[in-house]
């Protein structure tokens, strides 16, 4: 069901919209974690390390899908908030066609270069073959992953956070079932983990696209919308390309960090692999709340309701801090128990590595939650320059400090780079939010209304223009 986020009490509206998104990401991360849990428990420490070694490479592909999701969802939310449904439909179909083309190209490039990427990150010989196999199967299903992420972004742009939840519940249950079948019963090892994800994601993608087509057909327009528009692609790209670059550079930075971690051996890789999956669970959950804030901000800016954006930001921070508490408690005080899900008792070095990582980074979830909520407003307004400055600062600091601090403190020095980068980036994001750069961000729907004479010239002071 499509939902207008521009009416009703901001906190109630935002929380009702964001909580299903949060539950969705819980299921999504559960089946990501299940891959590592089942690999570690039923195929051994080397299998866990093999899945973990290729993880930052798979995140590059995921980053491009997420960046495209952000790019299309901001624009579609603005059109939906302004009730420009014909342009909204054109934006949707243009995004899907462009995404299909881009994902096919990236699949071909990824399959050709997977081995080289595994060599580049110093993957140890004892896990190289399994890591490369997992990566190839993952990349083979990238088209499904890409289109599914874009489709869920479109649903949330229309104010519908429940439909993606239903798909994720089904996909997660299916993935875990297939993991157990392929790994624990058929003993396919790392390949079984990869094929389970491939099949579950593929089915979810097809069902999501069918549902999206029906949903769009129910929104009636006086004129038929264009199926593809180069002009619309340019508008989408204005937000999507910076988002893709931002997400991709983070993943590239993680590859450098993974290469550094790989130099410490497969036991450290296994411990980090388990811990970073748990960390990703927390960060992705908070990022999803930030995405909900983006949709809320974009719709309300499209409707010219700036004051609701500020109220929504405060509501999102409150919700994020509430959700952060259990993650911190579980990972800081219960790190050993959480990591035991992934490994058997003999994995002493791996267990110590993962525990140290979680206890260093988890207290700073409260810090990163503030950054991600401020980023949500910046993205929703299309203020991409400010958003990217804060994010790239975090990335560069984490990569540089990881290499510098590891010389003196070993792996602990790598883990310390996370809280330092997060803290400085949080200060920047809050600075840009308080400065009000989002009030002068991209506001495409209203620009078009003004250009076509739909709105009165005396209202120009209410318009928002692209950030210079």
N, C-alpha and C positions, 0 to 999 in steps of 0.2 A: 504494500500500500504506500503510495507516494504521500509525503507529509510536508506541509508548509511549516518551516521553522521560524517564520517571521511573526507569528502570533502566539499569544500565551505567555505565561511567566517564564522568563529566560532560563532560570535554573531548572524548573520542572521540564521544560521542553528539551533542553540540552541533555539533561540526565536520562530522560526516557529515550532519547535518540542514541546517546553514547553507550549506555549500559549494554544493549544488545551487541554493539560493536565490540565491546570489551569481552563479552561472553564468546563471541565469534573467534576472537584472537586466542582465547584460552584453548578452544578446540583445535585451532590451527597449530598452535604451539605444542599441544599435547601429541599430535601425530608427528610433528618434527622431532620432539623428544623421544617418542616411541621408537623411531628409527634407530637412535643411538642406544636406547635402553635394550632393545631386542638384539641389536648387533653386539653390544658389550656382554650381555648375559648369555646369549646362545651361540655366538660365533667367536667370542674372546676379545681380549684387550686390543690385539692388532686390528681386528675388524672395526672396533670403536674408533681407533686411531685413523684408520683408512677413511671412514666416513667423515671424521673431523678434519682431516688434512685437506680434503677437497671442499670443505664448507665455505671458506672465504671466496673461492672461485664461483661456487654456485650462487653466492650472495651478490656477485656482480650481475648475473642474469636477473636475479630477483630485484636488484636495485633498479634496473632499467624498467622492469614491469611496474614497480612501485612508483617510479618517477612519472611514467606515463599515466598511471592511475591519478596521481596528484594533478597533473597538467589538465586532464580532461575534466576532472571532478570540480575544480574551481570554476571553470568557464560554464559548465553545465549548471552548477548551482546558481551562478549569477543569472543565467537565462531563466531558470526555473523560478527564482525569486522575483524576477521582473515580469514573469508570465509571458515570455517570448518563446512560445512552444515550437514554432516552426524552426527557428534558429537552434533551439535546443536539440531537436531531432537531427538536424544536419550535423551538429557537433558530435552527437553520439555515433552516427553512421560513419562520419569521417574518421573519428578516433578508432573505431573498430577495423576499418579497412587499412588504415595506416599501421595499426598495431599488428595485424596479420602479416603485412609485408615485412615490417621490421623484425618481427619474431622469427620469420622464416629465414631471413638473411643471417640473423645472429645464430640460429641453430646450425646453419652450414658452417659458419666461421668457427663456432665453438667446437664442433665435431672435428674439424680439421686441426684445431690448435690445442686440444685438451692435453695431449701428452706434453707439449712444450710448456704449458702452464704448470703442470705438476712438477716438471723439472725446475722451473723458475723458483718455486717456493721451497726448494730443498727437501722434497718428500723423501723420507728414508726408504732404502731399497726393500726392506721387509714388508712395507705396506703399499709400495708404489703401484703394483699391478691391480690390487683391489681398489685403491683410490681412483685410478684412471678408469676402471670399469664402471664404478659408481658414477663418476662424473659424466661419462659418455651416455649412459642411460638417462641421467637427469637432464642433460642438454637435449636429448632426443625428444623429451616431453615438454620442452620449453614453450612451444606454441600454445599448449593447453594452459600452462601456468600464466603466461602473459595475458591471454584473452580472458582468463578467469579473473585475474586481478583487476583488469580494466572494467570488466562487467560489474564487479562488486563496487568499484569506485563510482560507476554510473548509478547504481541502486542507491548508494548513500547520498549522492548528489540530489536525488529526487526525494530525499528525506526518509528513505526506507532502509533502516538498519537491520530489520528482522529477516528479510529474504536471504541476505548473505549468511546470516546465522544458521538458517535451516540447511543451506547447502554445506556449510562447514561442519555441522554436526554429522551429516550423512557421510561427507568425505572423510572426516576424522575416524569415525567408527569403521568405515570400509578400509581405510589405510592400515589401521591397527590390526584388523582381522587378517588382511593380506600379508602384513609383516609376519604375524605369527605363523600363518600357513606356509609362506615361502621360506622363512628362516628356521623356525622351530620344528616344522613338520617335514618340509622338502629339503632342508639343509642347503639352500642356495647361497647362504652367506650374504656378503655385501650386495651381490646382484639381486637377491630377493628383496632387500630393503629398497633398492632403487626402483625395481619393477612395481612394488606395492605403491610407491608414491606416484609413479607414472600413471598407473591405471586409475587410482582414486582421483587424481587431479584431472585426468582426461574426462571421466564421467561427470564430475562436478562442472567442468567447463561447458560441456555440451548442454547440460540441463540449465545452467545459468543463462546461456545465450538464447535458448528457446524461451525461457521465462521473460527475459528482457525484451525480446521481440514482441511478445504478447502485451507486455506492460506498455510499451511505446505505442502500439496499435490502439490502445484504449484512450490515449491522449489525442483529442481531435484538433485539427488545425484547418483554417479556412483554405489555405493554399498548401499544395503538396511540397514537402520539404525536399531539398536537394539531397541526393544520396552521398555525394562527395563534393567538397568545395575546397579549392586550393587556398582561398582567402580564409576559410575557417581553420584549415590546417595551420596556417600561419599564426592565427590567434592562439590556437591550442599550443603550438610550439613555443610561443613566447613565454609560457609558464612551464610547459612540459620539459623543454630542453634544459633550462636551469635546474629543474627538479631531478631530471635524469643524471645530469652532470654531478649534482650534489650527492645523490645516492650512490652513483658509480665511483666517485672519488673516495667516498667513505669505504666502499668495498675494496678499492685498490689499496687504500691505506691499510686495511685489515689483511690484505695479502702480504704486504711487507712485514706486518707484525707476525703473521702466521709463519712466514719464512724464517723470521728470527726465532720463534718458538720451536720450529721444526729442528733447529740446530741443537736443541737440548735432548733430542731422542724421543722414541715412540711412547715411552711411559708419560713423559711430560705432555706430549701431544694428546694422549688419551685423557689425562686429567683436565687439561685446558678444554678439550672438546666437550666433555661432560659439563664443566662449569660454565662455558660460554653459551651452551644451549639453555641452561637455566637463566643466565643473565639476559640472553636474547628474549626469553619468555617475558621477563619483567619489562625490558626496554620496549619491546614490540607492543606490549599491552598499553604502556603509557603513550607510545607513538600513535596508537589507534585512537586513544582519547583526543590526542592533538588533531588527528584527521577529522574527528567529529566536530571539533571546534572550528576547523577550516570550513566545513560544509555549513555550519551554523553562521559563521562570519560572512561567508560568500553570499548566502541567501539573503541575509539581512542587509548587507551592503548593496546587493542588487535591488532591494526594496527601499533603499535610502534610510535605513534605521540604524544609524551609527551607535546610538545610546544602548541598544540591545547587545551590540558586540562587546562593549565594555562589561556589561552585566554577565554576558556569557563567559567572558574570560575569567572573571572571579569565580563563577560557578564551576568552570572546568578545573581550575586550580584546586578548589576544595575537593572535588571528586578524585582528582589525581593523587592528592596527598592521602586521602582515605585508603585508596587502593594500594599505595606504596607501602603502607605499614605491614601488611601480611607478607609481602615479598621480602622486605628487610628482615623481619623476624625469622622467616623460614630459612633464608640464605645465610644470615649471620649466626644465629644461634643453632640452627639445625642443618648446617652445611654438610656434616658427615653423613647424616641420615639421607639427605637429598641425593648426594653423590653415590651412596650405596645402591641407589636404584640402577645406576649405570654399570657398576663394576662389582667383581667378586672380591672376597676378602684379601686375596694375595696381591692386589694392586696397590701396594703401599705408597710408592712414589707418585702414582697418578692421583691417589686420594689426597695426599699432602698438597700437591700442586693445585687441585681444584678447590680445596678448602681455603688455602691462602688467597686465591683469586677472589672468591666470593666474599670473604671477610673484609677484604680491602675495598671492593667496589660497592657492596650493597648499602653501606651507610649513605652513599652519595646518590641513591635513587631519589631522595627528597630534593636534591639539587637539580638533577636532570629533568625531573617532572615539571619544575617551573619553566625551564627552557623550552620543553616540548609544547607546553600550553601557549606560551608566547609565540612560538613558531607557528602554531596553528592559526593564530590571528593573522600573522604576517603572510602566510601562504594564502589564506582565504581572501585577503585583500589583493593578492598578486604582488606584494612588496618583496619580490624575489631577491633583490640585491642585498637588502638587510638580512634576510633569512640566510643567504649563502655566506655572507661575511661571518656570521656567528658560527655556522656549521663548519665551514672550512677552517676556522680558527681552532675548533675542537679537534678536527682531523689532523691538522699539521702538528699541533702540540703533542697529540698522543703518539704519532709516529716518531717524531724527533726525540721526544722524551723516552720512549720505549727503548730506542737504540742507545741513547746516552746513559740512562739509568741502569740498563742491564749490564753495562760494563762493570759497574761498582756493586750492584745489588743482585745480579743474576735475574732469575725470573720474577722476583718480587719487584724489581725495578720496572719491568714491563707492566705489571699490574698497577703500579702507582701512577702510570701515565693516564689512566682512565679518569680518576677523580680530579686530577689537575686540569685536564682538558675540559671536562664537564663544567667545572666551577667557573672558569674564565668565559666559556661559551654562554653559560647561563646569564652571567652578568651582561654580556653583549646583547643577548636576545631581549632581556628585560629592559635594557636601555633603549633599544629601538622601539619596543612597545610603548614605554612611557613617553618617549619622544613624539609618538603619534605618527610614525611613518606609514602605518597601515591606513591612516585617514587620507593619505594621498597616494594610495596604491592603484592598481589596475581596476577599472570598473567598466568592463567592456559593454555590457548591456545598455547602460545609461549613456555612454559615449555614442552608441549607434542611434539611440532615441534622439539625442540632440542633433546629430548630423542629418537625420531624416526629417527634422522639424516636428517630431512627435511631441517634444516637451518645449515648454516656453523658455525663451532666452533668459528671462529674469531668474530662472531656477538654476542657472549655470553654477552658482556658488556651491550648490549641493553635489556637483559632479566630482568624481574622483578620476584622476589622470594617471597614466603610467609613471612609475617612479623614475626620476631622472638619474 
